[in-house]
Amino acid sequence: MIKLSVHILTYNSEAFISKCLSSIIEQQTNFSYEIVIGDDASTDKTVKIINSYTNIHDKIKLKIHDSNLGVLNNFIDTLKRCNSKYIFDIAGDDWLSDPFALQTLVDELDQNPNYSFVDSGYDCYYERSGKIKSFINKSVLKSTKAAYIARHKVYGTSFMGCCYRKSSIKKYVNFDEYRKQQIDFEDYPILTDLMMNSDFGLIPKVLSVY
């Protein structure tokens, strides 16, 4: 049984998709996981690069859209193809920096069945300078959950490194309402619905790079 789906949305991600996929494939876990990708009609070499991985790794399930669906619809379509208990969402231009990142996230959800999601730390890579700012969300992850929610309400949370319980998304997230409100992004509303209606966990450790 597949325990985790790594959910990836891509659109013209050729500069980083190889690094993203390699960092996921090289993860050390004691459970099986799949890599489910929704490409939103990329016009660069993103799909060609992904296909070079699918020929070697059977974990990868790629769907290429003929026309651009937009972020929200691509997210929903890709989520429907995930066959697991947990969903780790990562963009095609981000990557995992800790070889035990997926294990860390899954362990936290396994140990806390009341959690709808867990958030984790990340570094920020600046493409122009090539420099990395470490643990950019350190203060919010080391604060209380009340402070985390308060900050999210005012500034929005840094949406990187979240792993969701799929059943919680089904229970608390209304994608039809998002469409009705003409919201064409997914991270902020999903996290808002989950944190306002259920418990969650914070992992004050860097696992990925934005």
C-alpha positions in Angstrom: 0.0 0.0 0.0 1.3 3.5 -0.9 1.5 5.6 2.2 2.5 9.0 0.7 2.0 10.8 -2.6 4.5 13.5 -3.5 2.2 15.9 -5.3 4.0 18.1 -7.9 2.6 20.8 -10.2 4.9 21.9 -13.0 4.8 24.7 -15.6 8.0 25.6 -17.4 10.1 24.3 -14.6 13.0 23.0 -16.7 15.6 24.9 -14.6 14.9 23.0 -11.4 12.7 19.9 -12.1 15.7 17.6 -12.3 16.9 18.7 -8.9 13.4 18.4 -7.5 12.9 14.9 -8.8 16.3 13.7 -7.8 15.9 15.0 -4.3 12.6 13.0 -4.0 13.8 9.8 -5.5 16.8 9.7 -3.2 14.7 9.9 -0.1 15.3 7.3 2.6 12.0 5.9 3.9 10.6 2.7 5.4 7.4 3.1 3.4 6.4 3.2 -0.2 5.6 6.4 -2.0 4.6 7.7 -5.4 5.4 10.9 -7.3 2.3 12.3 -9.0 2.9 15.1 -11.4 0.5 17.4 -13.2 2.2 19.4 -16.0 0.1 22.4 -17.0 1.0 22.6 -20.7 4.6 23.6 -20.3 6.2 25.1 -23.4 9.9 24.4 -22.4 11.8 21.2 -21.8 10.0 20.3 -18.5 8.1 17.3 -19.8 11.2 15.9 -21.7 13.2 16.1 -18.5 10.5 14.4 -16.5 10.2 11.6 -19.1 13.9 10.9 -18.7 13.1 10.0 -15.1 9.9 8.0 -15.8 11.9 5.7 -18.0 13.9 4.7 -15.0 11.7 5.1 -12.0 8.3 3.6 -11.8 7.3 5.8 -8.8 6.6 8.7 -11.2 3.1 9.2 -12.6 3.0 12.1 -15.1 -0.1 13.7 -16.7 0.4 16.3 -19.3 -2.4 18.8 -19.9 -3.0 19.9 -23.5 -4.1 23.3 -22.3 -3.4 25.4 -19.3 -5.8 24.6 -16.4 -4.5 27.1 -13.9 -3.0 26.3 -10.5 -6.2 25.4 -8.7 -7.6 23.1 -11.3 -4.3 21.4 -11.9 -3.9 20.9 -8.2 -7.4 19.2 -7.9 -6.8 17.0 -11.0 -3.4 15.9 -9.6 -4.8 15.3 -6.2 -7.4 13.0 -7.6 -4.7 10.8 -9.0 -3.0 10.4 -5.6 -3.5 7.0 -4.1 -2.2 7.4 -0.6 -3.0 8.4 3.0 -0.8 11.5 3.0 0.0 14.2 0.5 3.2 16.1 0.4 2.9 19.1 -1.9 6.0 20.6 -3.6 6.4 22.8 -6.6 8.5 21.7 -9.6 11.1 24.4 -8.9 11.6 23.5 -5.2 13.5 20.5 -3.8 14.1 18.5 -0.6 17.4 19.1 1.2 17.1 16.5 3.9 17.4 12.8 2.8 14.9 11.9 5.6 12.4 14.7 4.9 9.6 12.5 3.8 10.2 10.1 6.7 10.1 13.0 9.2 6.8 14.3 7.8 5.1 10.9 7.8 6.4 10.0 11.2 4.8 13.2 12.7 1.4 12.4 11.1 1.6 8.8 12.1 2.3 9.7 15.7 -0.5 12.4 15.8 -3.6 11.0 14.1 -5.5 14.2 15.0 -3.2 16.3 12.9 -4.6 17.4 9.5 -1.2 18.6 8.3 2.3 19.3 9.4 4.4 22.3 8.4 8.2 22.2 8.2 11.2 24.5 7.8 12.9 25.5 4.5 15.8 27.5 3.1 15.2 30.1 0.4 17.4 30.0 -2.7 17.9 33.3 -4.6 18.5 32.4 -8.3 20.1 35.7 -9.3 22.8 35.7 -6.6 23.0 31.9 -6.1 22.8 32.5 -2.4 20.7 30.7 0.2 19.0 32.2 3.2 18.7 29.5 5.8 15.6 28.5 7.7 13.5 31.4 6.6 10.4 30.4 8.5 12.2 29.6 11.8 10.4 32.1 14.0 6.9 31.0 13.0 7.7 27.3 13.3 9.1 27.8 16.8 6.2 29.9 18.0 2.9 28.6 19.4 0.1 27.3 17.2 -2.0 30.3 18.2 0.8 32.6 17.0 1.1 30.6 13.8 -2.6 31.0 13.1 -2.5 34.7 13.9 0.4 35.3 11.6 -1.4 33.4 8.8 -4.5 35.5 9.2 -2.5 38.7 8.7 0.4 37.8 6.4 -0.3 34.4 5.1 1.9 31.4 5.8 5.0 30.5 3.8 3.5 27.6 1.9 6.5 25.3 1.6 7.1 22.0 3.3 3.5 21.1 4.2 2.3 17.4 4.3 -1.4 16.8 4.4 -3.7 14.0 5.6 -5.8 13.3 2.6 -8.9 12.5 4.6 -8.7 16.0 6.2 -8.6 17.7 2.8 -11.7 15.7 1.8 -13.4 16.6 5.1 -12.6 20.3 5.5 -11.7 21.6 2.0 -14.4 22.7 -0.4 -12.8 23.1 -3.9 -16.2 23.9 -5.4 -16.4 26.9 -3.2 -12.9 28.0 -4.2 -14.0 27.9 -7.9 -17.2 29.7 -7.0 -15.1 32.5 -5.4 -12.9 32.5 -8.5 -9.8 31.6 -6.5 -7.1 30.3 -8.8 -4.6 29.2 -6.2 -4.7 26.5 -3.6 -2.2 26.8 -0.8 -3.6 29.7 1.2 -7.3 28.6 1.3 -6.5 24.9 2.0 -4.2 25.7 4.9 -6.7 28.2 6.2 -9.6 25.7 6.1 -7.4 23.0 7.8 -5.9 25.1 10.6 -9.2 26.7 11.5 -11.1 23.4 11.7 -8.5 20.9 13.0 -5.3 20.4 14.8 -1.9 20.5 13.1 1.8 20.1 13.8 4.9 22.3 13.3 8.3 20.7 12.6 11.1 23.3 13.4 13.6 21.7 11.1 14.7 22.5 7.6 13.6 19.8 5.2 13.5 21.6 1.8 14.5 24.6 -0.4 12.2 27.1 -1.9 
